[in-house]
Amino acid sequence: MQSKAEPMPQQRRLPTLGRISWRENIVYICFAGVLVFFALTIGDKGFLTVSNLFNIARTTAMIAVISVAMTFIISSGELDLSVGSTAALSALVSALAIQAGYGFVGGVIAGLLCGVAVGLVNGFFVTVISIPSFLVTLGMMQLVRGIDMRITYTNPVPVRNEMFDAVFGPGTIGVVPILFLWALGVAAVGHIVLRYTPFGRQVLASGGNRVAARYSGINTNRTKVICFLITGMGAALAGMLWTGMMGTARYNFGEGAELAAIAAVILGGTSLFGGKGTIVGTFVGALLIGTINNGLIIMGLDVSEQMMVAGAIIVLAVAFGRKPAR
């Protein structure tokens, strides 16, 4: 008997940037709504003052930097939960290097190398050993946080370096905070790379359909390792920005930053399952979270109530980032 021909497998297309969906627009609506809400409720308590708005921009800068880097790894279909502890490690190592006499350049290089090292380890275990990124980076989060505490036995490390303070400090250029300019610069570079370069398309392709990306000639493992390097270096930069703002490096820098960054990325319109990302939306998402935190503090909510609101934001972010039912 003649056997029936097997149906040809359906050809899958590589993901493209495509049209902006309502999930990407909602962050702008939420941001405007939050501003209006706080303006009406606590506008007379200083929320709308220029100094407070700049304070929001200054304190949100570090989360914004981490969130931009996180957009790359989530767009590639992976996750990095170690960014917060990596930020603290880079801050401590950078401060210790400056104290040891290596100067501003030596301290910055040492801090960035810490981020690169953590990124390489994460990328190795995910791509070579094939362990899910959630498990790898969850373990790295705990491991690196333990190293943070052991390096100085939880003691803060002061940084007294004029160049470091000028580049990463809480000062301003004109009226704009230096920290916010760093966040803007990182977001601008991230937007150009993700949207207009071949590497950005490789990231989206690797996250959207790994098999199809490989058949198209994309080295998905290399792409994902580079994304882990980006998150590591982004966390390292954020750690040095925290050090510049506080004047000291501390082991607890970045606690909870990974959750805030994931919320900002998903609220901004990036798919939690990879294949679609937007840096501009991520940046606005980070500003939204920073604005909410600032408003809650001015309203007088205690830490437990702020944590409840933050948890609700994360749940909503994941809900908006879920795959639509077919």
C-alpha positions as CSV (number, residue, x, y, z in Angstrom):
1,M,0.0,0.0,0.0
2,Q,1.1,3.5,-0.7
3,S,1.8,5.5,2.4
4,K,0.4,9.0,2.7
5,A,2.8,11.8,2.4
6,E,3.6,13.5,5.6
7,P,2.6,17.1,5.8
8,M,5.4,19.6,5.5
9,P,6.2,21.5,8.8
10,Q,4.9,25.0,8.9
11,Q,7.6,27.5,8.2
12,R,8.1,29.9,11.1
13,R,9.0,33.5,10.5
14,L,11.6,35.4,12.4
15,P,10.1,38.0,14.7
16,T,10.1,41.7,13.7
17,L,9.5,44.9,15.5
18,G,6.0,45.1,14.0
19,R,3.3,47.5,15.2
20,I,3.0,48.8,18.7
21,S,0.3,47.0,20.6
22,W,-1.9,48.3,23.4
23,R,0.4,46.6,25.9
24,E,3.2,49.0,24.8
25,N,0.9,52.0,25.0
26,I,-0.5,51.4,28.4
27,V,2.6,52.4,30.3
28,Y,2.3,56.0,28.9
29,I,-1.4,56.1,30.0
30,C,-0.5,54.8,33.4
31,F,2.4,57.3,33.8
32,A,0.1,60.2,32.9
33,G,-2.6,58.9,35.2
34,V,-0.2,58.5,38.1
35,L,1.1,62.1,37.7
36,V,-2.4,63.5,37.6
37,F,-3.4,61.4,40.7
38,F,-0.5,62.5,42.8
39,A,-0.8,66.1,41.6
40,L,-4.4,66.2,42.8
41,T,-3.8,64.4,46.0
42,I,-0.4,65.6,47.2
43,G,0.4,68.5,44.9
44,D,0.2,70.8,47.9
45,K,2.8,68.7,49.8
46,G,5.6,69.4,47.4
47,F,5.1,66.6,44.8
48,L,5.1,69.1,41.9
49,T,8.0,71.1,43.0
50,V,11.0,71.2,40.6
51,S,13.3,69.9,43.4
52,N,11.1,66.8,44.0
53,L,10.7,66.1,40.3
54,F,14.5,66.1,39.9
55,N,14.7,63.9,43.0
56,I,12.5,61.4,41.3
57,A,14.8,61.5,38.2
58,R,17.9,61.2,40.4
59,T,16.6,58.2,42.5
60,T,15.1,56.4,39.5
61,A,18.3,56.6,37.4
62,M,19.9,53.4,38.7
63,I,16.7,51.3,38.2
64,A,16.4,52.8,34.7
65,V,19.9,51.7,33.8
66,I,19.4,48.2,35.1
67,S,16.0,48.1,33.3
68,V,17.4,49.0,30.0
69,A,20.0,46.2,30.3
70,M,17.3,43.8,31.5
71,T,15.3,44.6,28.3
72,F,18.0,42.8,26.2
73,I,18.0,39.7,28.3
74,I,14.2,39.4,28.5
75,S,13.9,40.1,24.8
76,S,16.2,37.2,24.2
77,G,14.0,34.9,26.1
78,E,16.0,34.7,29.3
79,L,16.0,36.3,32.8
80,D,18.6,37.7,35.1
81,L,17.9,37.9,38.8
82,S,21.4,38.6,39.9
83,V,21.6,42.3,38.8
84,G,20.9,43.7,42.2
85,S,23.7,41.8,44.0
86,T,26.0,42.4,41.0
87,A,25.4,46.2,41.4
88,A,26.5,46.0,45.1
89,L,29.6,43.9,44.2
90,S,30.7,46.3,41.6
91,A,30.1,49.3,43.9
92,L,32.2,47.7,46.7
93,V,35.1,46.5,44.4
94,S,35.2,49.9,42.7
95,A,35.3,51.7,46.0
96,L,38.0,49.4,47.4
97,A,40.1,49.9,44.3
98,I,39.9,53.6,44.7
99,Q,40.8,53.3,48.4
100,A,43.8,51.2,47.4
101,G,45.2,54.0,45.3
102,Y,44.2,52.8,41.8
103,G,42.4,56.1,41.1
104,F,39.2,56.8,39.3
105,V,40.0,54.9,36.1
106,G,41.2,51.8,38.0
107,G,38.1,51.8,40.2
108,V,35.7,52.1,37.2
109,I,37.5,49.3,35.4
110,A,37.4,47.1,38.4
111,G,33.7,47.7,38.9
112,L,32.9,47.0,35.3
113,L,35.0,43.8,35.3
114,C,32.9,42.5,38.2
115,G,29.8,42.9,36.0
116,V,31.5,41.2,33.1
117,A,32.6,38.3,35.3
118,V,29.1,37.7,36.7
119,G,27.6,38.0,33.2
120,L,30.0,35.4,31.8
121,V,29.3,32.9,34.5
122,N,25.5,33.3,34.0
123,G,25.9,33.0,30.2
124,F,28.1,29.9,30.5
125,F,25.7,28.0,32.7
126,V,22.7,28.9,30.6
127,T,24.1,28.3,27.1
128,V,26.8,25.6,27.7
129,I,25.4,23.7,30.6
130,S,21.8,24.3,29.6
131,I,20.4,25.3,33.0
132,P,17.4,27.6,32.9
133,S,18.4,31.2,33.4
134,F,15.9,31.6,36.3
135,L,17.7,29.0,38.4
136,V,21.2,30.1,37.4
137,T,20.7,33.7,38.2
138,L,18.7,33.0,41.3
139,G,21.7,31.0,42.6
140,M,24.1,33.8,41.5
141,M,21.9,36.4,43.3
142,Q,22.4,34.6,46.6
143,L,26.1,33.7,45.9
144,V,27.1,37.3,45.0
145,R,25.1,38.8,47.8
146,G,27.0,36.6,50.2
147,I,30.3,37.8,48.6
148,D,29.0,41.4,49.0
149,M,28.5,40.9,52.8
150,R,31.8,39.0,53.2
151,I,34.1,41.5,51.4
152,T,33.8,44.2,54.0
153,Y,31.8,42.3,56.7
154,T,28.8,44.6,55.8
155,N,30.8,47.7,56.6
156,P,30.3,50.6,54.1
157,V,33.2,51.8,52.0
158,P,33.5,55.6,51.6
159,V,34.6,57.0,48.3
160,R,36.6,60.2,48.4
161,N,37.6,60.9,44.9
162,E,36.8,64.2,43.2
163,M,36.6,62.7,39.7
164,F,34.3,59.9,40.8
165,D,32.0,62.4,42.5
166,A,32.0,64.6,39.4
167,V,31.1,61.8,37.0
168,F,28.8,59.7,39.2
169,G,27.8,62.0,42.0
170,P,24.5,63.7,42.9
171,G,25.4,67.0,41.2
172,T,23.9,68.6,38.1
173,I,24.9,69.8,34.7
174,G,22.9,73.0,34.4
175,V,19.7,72.0,36.2
176,V,19.6,68.4,35.1
177,P,20.9,65.7,37.6
178,I,24.0,63.9,36.4
179,L,22.5,60.6,37.4
180,F,19.5,61.2,35.1
181,L,21.8,62.1,32.2
182,W,23.5,58.7,32.7
183,A,20.1,57.0,32.5
184,L,19.1,59.0,29.4
185,G,22.4,58.2,27.7
186,V,22.1,54.5,28.4
187,A,18.5,54.4,27.2
188,A,19.4,56.2,24.0
189,V,22.2,53.8,23.2
190,G,20.1,50.8,24.1
191,H,17.2,52.0,21.9
192,I,19.5,52.4,18.9
193,V,21.2,49.0,19.4
194,L,18.0,47.1,19.9
195,R,16.0,48.8,17.2
196,Y,18.4,49.7,14.4
197,T,21.3,47.2,14.6
198,P,21.7,43.6,13.4
199,F,22.5,42.6,16.9
200,G,19.2,43.9,18.1
201,R,17.4,41.9,15.5
202,Q,19.4,38.8,16.6
203,V,18.3,39.3,20.2
204,L,14.6,39.5,19.1
205,A,15.0,36.5,16.8
206,S,16.6,34.4,19.5
207,G,13.8,35.2,22.0
208,G,11.0,34.8,19.5
209,N,11.9,31.5,18.0
210,R,15.3,30.0,18.8
211,V,15.0,27.2,16.3
212,A,14.1,29.5,13.4
213,A,16.9,31.9,14.4
214,R,19.5,29.1,14.3
215,Y,18.3,28.0,10.8
216,S,18.7,31.6,9.8
217,G,22.4,31.5,10.7
218,I,22.1,33.3,14.1
219,N,24.4,32.0,16.9
220,T,21.8,32.2,19.6
221,N,24.1,31.1,22.4
222,R,26.6,33.8,21.6
223,T,23.8,36.4,21.4
224,K,22.5,35.3,24.8
225,V,25.9,35.4,26.4
226,I,26.3,39.0,25.1
227,C,22.9,39.9,26.6
228,F,24.1,38.5,30.0
229,L,27.2,40.6,29.6
230,I,25.0,43.7,29.0
231,T,23.0,43.0,32.1
232,G,26.2,42.5,34.1
233,M,27.7,45.8,32.9
234,G,24.5,47.6,33.3
235,A,24.3,46.5,36.9
236,A,27.9,47.4,37.5
237,L,27.2,51.0,36.2
238,A,24.2,51.2,38.4
239,G,26.2,50.2,41.4
240,M,28.7,53.0,40.8
241,L,25.9,55.5,40.3
242,W,24.5,54.4,43.7
243,T,28.0,54.9,45.2
244,G,28.3,58.3,43.7
245,M,24.8,59.4,45.0
246,M,25.4,58.1,48.5
247,G,29.2,58.8,48.8
248,T,29.8,55.2,50.0
249,A,29.5,51.7,48.7
250,R,27.3,49.3,50.6
251,Y,26.6,45.6,50.5
252,N,22.8,46.1,50.3
253,F,22.8,48.3,47.2
254,G,20.3,46.9,44.6
255,E,18.2,44.9,47.0
256,G,14.9,44.4,45.1
257,A,16.3,46.1,42.0
258,E,15.8,42.9,39.9
259,L,12.1,42.9,40.6
260,A,11.7,46.6,40.0
261,A,13.6,46.3,36.7
262,I,11.5,43.3,35.5
263,A,8.3,45.2,36.3
264,A,9.6,48.3,34.4
265,V,10.5,46.1,31.4
266,I,7.2,44.3,31.2
267,L,5.1,47.4,31.9
268,G,7.0,49.1,29.1
269,G,5.7,46.6,26.6
270,T,8.5,44.0,26.3
271,S,7.2,40.5,26.1
272,L,8.1,38.4,29.2
273,F,8.5,35.4,26.8
274,G,11.0,37.1,24.5
275,G,10.9,38.2,20.9
276,K,9.7,41.7,21.4
277,G,11.3,44.6,23.3
278,T,11.1,48.4,23.6
279,I,13.7,50.5,25.4
280,V,11.6,53.7,25.4
281,G,8.7,51.9,27.1
282,T,11.1,50.4,29.6
283,F,12.5,53.8,30.4
284,V,9.0,55.2,31.0
285,G,8.2,52.1,33.0
286,A,11.1,52.8,35.3
287,L,10.0,56.5,35.7
288,L,6.5,55.2,36.5
289,I,7.8,53.0,39.3
290,G,10.0,55.8,40.7
291,T,7.2,58.2,40.6
292,I,4.9,55.8,42.5
293,N,7.5,55.2,45.1
294,N,8.1,58.9,45.6
295,G,4.4,59.7,45.8
296,L,3.8,56.9,48.4
297,I,6.6,58.3,50.6
298,I,5.1,61.8,50.4
299,M,1.7,60.4,51.3
300,G,3.2,59.0,54.4
301,L,2.8,55.3,53.7
302,D,5.0,53.0,55.8
303,V,7.5,50.5,54.3
304,S,5.0,47.5,54.5
305,E,2.4,49.5,52.5
306,Q,5.0,50.5,49.9
307,M,6.0,46.8,49.6
308,M,2.4,45.8,49.0
309,V,2.0,48.4,46.2
310,A,5.3,47.3,44.7
311,G,4.1,43.7,44.7
312,A,0.8,44.6,43.1
313,I,2.7,46.4,40.3
314,I,4.9,43.3,39.6
315,V,1.8,41.1,39.4
316,L,0.1,43.5,37.0
317,A,3.2,43.8,35.0
318,V,3.4,40.0,34.6
319,A,-0.3,40.0,33.7
320,F,0.2,42.5,31.0
321,G,3.2,40.6,29.7
322,R,1.5,37.3,29.4
323,K,1.0,35.6,26.0
324,P,-2.5,36.3,24.6
325,A,-4.8,33.2,24.4
326,R,-5.1,31.7,20.9
